[in-house]
Amino acid sequence: MANIIVIGIAGGSGSGKTTLMKNLIARFGDDVTVLSHDNYYRPFDELSMEDRKAVNYDHPDAFDTEMMFEHLKLLKAGKAIECPIYDYTTYSRLSETTRIEPRKVILVEGILIFENKPLCSQMDIKIFVDTDADVRLIRRIRRDVAKRGRSLESVLNQYLSTVKPMHEQFVEPSKKNADLVVLEGGKNLVALEMIIDRIQRHIDDEEGN
């Protein structure tokens, strides 16, 4: 394949990473493929359901980042991958996978992707979405209750016990690895236009070669 550009999009839970990605996908369509760190949670099949619930899913060790790293290298080499699918209701992976094809633009997203140096080394542009903690918490509550079947109490307990401390220990420090810090994610239209322009120039340059 022609040269592929890999764009990492990191930031705290509820920071607006998804909104930024949706804007980029809406603009570039079939030229974009997405690799999400959340799909690479370890399955922990050896644990009981209660023990799975007790796992700190906001710690880097909860992810099989090595698999994600290998998958990203395959995509950059022009090869399709079979991406795992994580089931938030069972705290494990589904038996089926999703086939992801390489595209001109690969978006890699997740709260902890800039914490991992080997994974960072595979990215051409690293964008950190920075949003106020109160806003991120409200968004997380809305998402986890509506889309992941969690109770309000469980979401708040998880936020106080793992999300907030892990953000302070791992996510926030990883911001120093970013090339660009975007305030308010996809709602920052100035930053969005800059990112779109950079991607478009890459696509135009490759098509011109």
Solvent accessible surface area in square Angstrom, and as a share of the most:
residue,aa,sasa,rsa
1,M,137,0.61
2,A,60,0.46
3,N,98,0.50
4,I,10,0.05
5,I,4,0.02
6,V,0,0.00
7,I,0,0.00
8,G,0,0.00
9,I,0,0.00
10,A,0,0.00
11,G,0,0.00
12,G,2,0.02
13,S,9,0.06
14,G,17,0.17
15,S,0,0.00
16,G,13,0.13
17,K,18,0.08
18,T,73,0.43
19,T,60,0.35
20,L,0,0.00
21,M,17,0.07
22,K,128,0.54
23,N,48,0.25
24,L,0,0.00
25,I,68,0.35
26,A,89,0.69
27,R,117,0.43
28,F,16,0.07
29,G,36,0.34
30,D,127,0.66
31,D,42,0.22
32,V,16,0.09
33,T,15,0.09
34,V,43,0.25
35,L,0,0.00
36,S,19,0.12
37,H,3,0.02
38,D,36,0.19
39,N,45,0.23
40,Y,0,0.00
41,Y,19,0.07
42,R,81,0.30
43,P,38,0.24
44,F,35,0.15
45,D,90,0.46
46,E,138,0.62
47,L,55,0.28
48,S,62,0.40
49,M,76,0.34
50,E,120,0.54
51,D,75,0.39
52,R,37,0.13
53,K,104,0.44
54,A,84,0.65
55,V,32,0.18
56,N,47,0.24
57,Y,15,0.06
58,D,6,0.03
59,H,51,0.23
60,P,26,0.16
61,D,102,0.53
62,A,3,0.02
63,F,3,0.01
64,D,24,0.12
65,T,12,0.07
66,E,110,0.49
67,M,62,0.28
68,M,0,0.00
69,F,39,0.16
70,E,84,0.38
71,H,26,0.11
72,L,0,0.00
73,K,82,0.35
74,L,69,0.35
75,L,0,0.00
76,K,73,0.31
77,A,67,0.52
78,G,25,0.24
79,K,118,0.50
80,A,29,0.23
81,I,6,0.03
82,E,80,0.36
83,C,1,0.01
84,P,9,0.06
85,I,47,0.24
86,Y,16,0.06
87,D,31,0.16
88,Y,45,0.17
89,T,93,0.54
90,T,54,0.31
91,Y,28,0.11
92,S,9,0.06
93,R,58,0.21
94,L,71,0.35
95,S,116,0.75
96,E,95,0.42
97,T,66,0.39
98,T,63,0.37
99,R,150,0.55
100,I,19,0.10
101,E,65,0.29
102,P,14,0.09
103,R,85,0.31
104,K,54,0.23
105,V,0,0.00
106,I,0,0.00
107,L,0,0.00
108,V,0,0.00
109,E,18,0.08
110,G,2,0.02
111,I,24,0.12
112,L,2,0.01
113,I,0,0.00
114,F,0,0.00
115,E,62,0.28
116,N,39,0.20
117,K,165,0.70
118,P,71,0.45
119,L,0,0.00
120,C,15,0.09
121,S,82,0.53
122,Q,33,0.15
123,M,14,0.06
124,D,79,0.41
125,I,28,0.14
126,K,32,0.14
127,I,0,0.00
128,F,1,0.01
129,V,1,0.00
130,D,36,0.19
131,T,10,0.06
132,D,85,0.44
133,A,46,0.36
134,D,99,0.51
135,V,54,0.31
136,R,21,0.08
137,L,40,0.20
138,I,88,0.45
139,R,61,0.22
140,R,17,0.06
141,I,38,0.19
142,R,170,0.62
143,R,67,0.24
144,D,0,0.00
145,V,65,0.37
146,A,85,0.66
147,K,163,0.69
148,R,44,0.16
149,G,66,0.64
150,R,42,0.15
151,S,65,0.42
152,L,97,0.48
153,E,124,0.56
154,S,48,0.31
155,V,1,0.01
156,L,64,0.32
157,N,84,0.43
158,Q,39,0.17
159,Y,18,0.07
160,L,123,0.61
161,S,77,0.49
162,T,23,0.13
163,V,7,0.04
164,K,88,0.37
165,P,47,0.29
166,M,24,0.10
167,H,22,0.10
168,E,99,0.45
169,Q,106,0.47
170,F,32,0.13
171,V,3,0.01
172,E,65,0.29
173,P,59,0.37
174,S,3,0.02
175,K,51,0.22
176,K,161,0.68
177,N,50,0.26
178,A,21,0.16
179,D,92,0.48
180,L,51,0.25
181,V,66,0.38
182,V,2,0.01
183,L,107,0.53
184,E,72,0.32
185,G,0,0.00
186,G,4,0.04
187,K,144,0.61
188,N,41,0.21
189,L,115,0.57
190,V,108,0.62
191,A,10,0.08
192,L,16,0.08
193,E,117,0.53
194,M,112,0.50
195,I,9,0.05
196,I,34,0.17
197,D,76,0.39
198,R,87,0.32
199,I,0,0.00
200,Q,48,0.21
201,R,126,0.46
202,H,15,0.07
203,I,5,0.03
204,D,72,0.37
205,D,89,0.46
206,E,34,0.15
207,E,113,0.51
208,G,68,0.65
209,N,149,0.76
